[in-house]
C-alpha cells in the first residue's frame, strides 16, 4: 500500500473528527451547523460564539482561520464553502458566503471600519457597519480584502490583492484584477 495514500486517509479522518468537535462546540453555543463539516485546524474565535454563526453542509475550514463576530455580528457560511488558510472573517453586522464560495489564503473580510474623526484616536473611534454578501460560486483569491457593504455577484472571481470597498460594483461571472479592481473579462 502507498504510504502517502495511507497518510492522506488518516489526515482526512482527523479533519472529520475535528469537524465533529467544532460542530459540537458551535451547537453548544446556539449556532447552526450542517452535516459533514471538515476542519483542518481549530479556528480562532475572537468572541465566544452566541447563536451568531451558521455553517451549511460540506464546509471546509482550513488552517489558521479567524472568526470575529461580536454580539451584533453574524457569520453565515452556506453549503460547500471552502476556506483555505490564514483568513479573517470579521462581523459587526453580517457576512454571508453563499454556496460554493472559495476563499484563498491571506484574505480579510470585514463588514465594518472605524470612523476617522479628527482629534479622536483610532481605538476610540466608533464603527460603521454594513453587511457583506458574496454570492454563489465566487472565488476570492490570495490577499484580497473585502470591506463593508460589498456585494460580489454570482460566479465572480476577485483577483489577488484586490481591495473591495462598498462602492465596488460587480457583474455575474466577472473576473476582476488590480487596484482599484477592474473587470478584465468574464468566465466562459
Residue pairs with C-beta under 8 A, 6 or more apart in sequence:
12 38
15 38
15 39
15 40
16 36
16 38
18 38
18 39
18 40
18 41
18 42
19 36
19 37
19 38
19 39
19 61
20 37
21 39
21 42
22 33
22 37
22 39
22 42
22 43
22 61
23 33
23 37
23 55
25 49
26 32
26 33
26 49
26 53
26 55
27 33
29 48
29 49
29 50
29 51
29 53
30 49
30 50
30 51
31 49
31 51
31 52
31 53
31 54
31 55
32 53
32 54
32 55
33 54
33 55
34 55
34 56
34 57
34 58
34 59
34 79
35 57
35 58
36 57
36 58
37 55
37 58
37 59
37 61
38 58
38 59
38 60
38 61
39 61
40 60
40 61
40 62
40 63
40 85
41 61
41 62
41 63
41 64
41 65
43 61
43 65
43 66
43 67
44 64
44 65
44 66
44 67
45 66
45 67
45 68
46 66
46 67
46 68
46 90
47 68
47 69
47 70
47 71
49 67
49 69
50 71
52 69
52 71
52 73
52 74
52 75
52 91
53 67
53 69
53 74
53 75
53 76
54 74
54 75
54 76
54 77
55 77
55 81
56 77
56 78
56 79
56 80
56 81
56 99
57 79
57 80
58 79
58 80
59 77
59 79
59 80
59 81
59 82
59 83
60 81
60 82
60 83
61 83
62 82
62 83
62 84
62 85
62 87
63 84
63 85
63 86
64 85
64 86
64 87
65 83
65 85
65 86
65 87
65 89
66 87
66 88
66 89
66 90
67 75
67 89
68 88
68 89
68 90
68 91
69 75
69 89
69 90
69 91
70 91
70 92
72 92
72 93
72 129
73 90
73 91
73 92
73 93
73 94
73 95
73 111
73 129
74 91
74 93
74 94
74 95
75 89
75 91
75 94
75 95
76 94
76 95
76 96
76 97
77 83
77 97
78 96
78 97
78 98
78 99
78 101
79 99
79 100
80 99
80 100
81 97
81 99
81 100
81 101
81 102
81 103
82 101
82 102
82 103
83 89
83 103
84 102
84 103
84 104
84 105
85 105
86 105
86 106
87 103
87 105
87 106
87 107
87 108
87 109
88 107
88 108
88 109
88 110
89 95
89 109
90 108
90 109
90 110
90 111
90 112
91 110
91 111
91 112
92 111
92 112
92 127
92 129
93 111
93 112
93 129
93 130
93 131
93 148
94 111
94 131
94 132
95 109
95 111
95 131
95 132
96 131
96 132
96 133
96 134
97 103
97 134
98 133
98 134
98 135
98 136
98 137
98 138
98 154
99 136
99 137
100 136
100 137
101 134
101 135
101 136
101 137
101 138
101 139
101 140
102 138
102 139
102 140
103 109
103 139
103 140
104 139
104 140
104 141
104 142
104 143
104 144
104 160
105 142
105 143
106 142
106 143
107 140
107 141
107 142
107 143
107 144
107 145
107 146
108 144
108 145
108 146
109 132
109 134
109 140
109 145
109 146
110 145
110 146
110 147
110 148
111 129
111 130
111 131
111 132
111 147
111 148
111 149
112 127
112 128
112 129
112 130
112 148
113 127
113 128
113 147
113 148
114 122
114 125
114 126
114 127
114 128
115 125
115 126
115 127
115 128
116 125
117 125
128 148
129 148
130 148
130 149
130 166
131 148
131 149
132 146
132 147
132 148
132 149
132 150
132 151
133 150
133 151
133 152
134 140
134 146
134 152
135 151
135 152
135 153
135 154
135 155
135 156
136 154
136 155
137 154
137 155
138 152
138 153
138 154
138 155
138 156
138 157
138 158
139 156
139 157
139 158
140 146
140 152
140 158
141 157
141 158
141 159
141 160
141 162
142 160
142 161
143 160
143 161
144 158
144 159
144 160
144 161
144 162
144 163
144 164
145 162
145 163
145 164
146 152
146 158
146 164
147 163
147 164
147 165
147 166
148 166
149 165
149 166
150 164
150 165
150 166
150 168
151 170
152 158
152 164
152 170
153 170
153 171
153 172
153 173
153 174
154 172
154 173
155 172
155 173
155 174
155 187
156 170
156 171
156 172
156 173
156 174
156 175
156 176
157 174
157 175
157 176
157 187
158 164
158 176
158 181
159 175
159 176
159 177
159 178
159 181
160 177
161 179
162 176
162 177
162 178
162 179
162 181
163 179
163 180
163 181
164 181
168 180
168 181
170 176
170 183
171 183
171 186
173 186
173 187
174 183
174 185
174 186
174 187
175 183
175 184
175 185
175 186
175 187
176 182
176 183
176 184
177 184
178 184
